[in-house]
Amino acid sequence: MKVKYNKEADVLYIQLSDARIAESDEERKGIVLDYDPDGRIVGIEILSASKNLPQPTKVEYEIT
């Protein structure tokens, strides 16, 4: 999994796999889900991230 933030575009992208993106859907305004050919989620794109997230450049990772 990779998390990328493009400050210039103000887009946060969470890449869940390296699979080819076959389809993208804007499920809610500003939230785009990318799907592979089998319908599995490949990535999550958050547009206008600085307006929709408190700290788009801060990432916490937790294993329980």
Secondary structure, 3 states (H helix, E strand, C coil): CEEEEECCCCEEEEECCCCCCCEEEEEECCEEEEECCCCCEEEEEEECHHHHCCCCCCCCCCCC
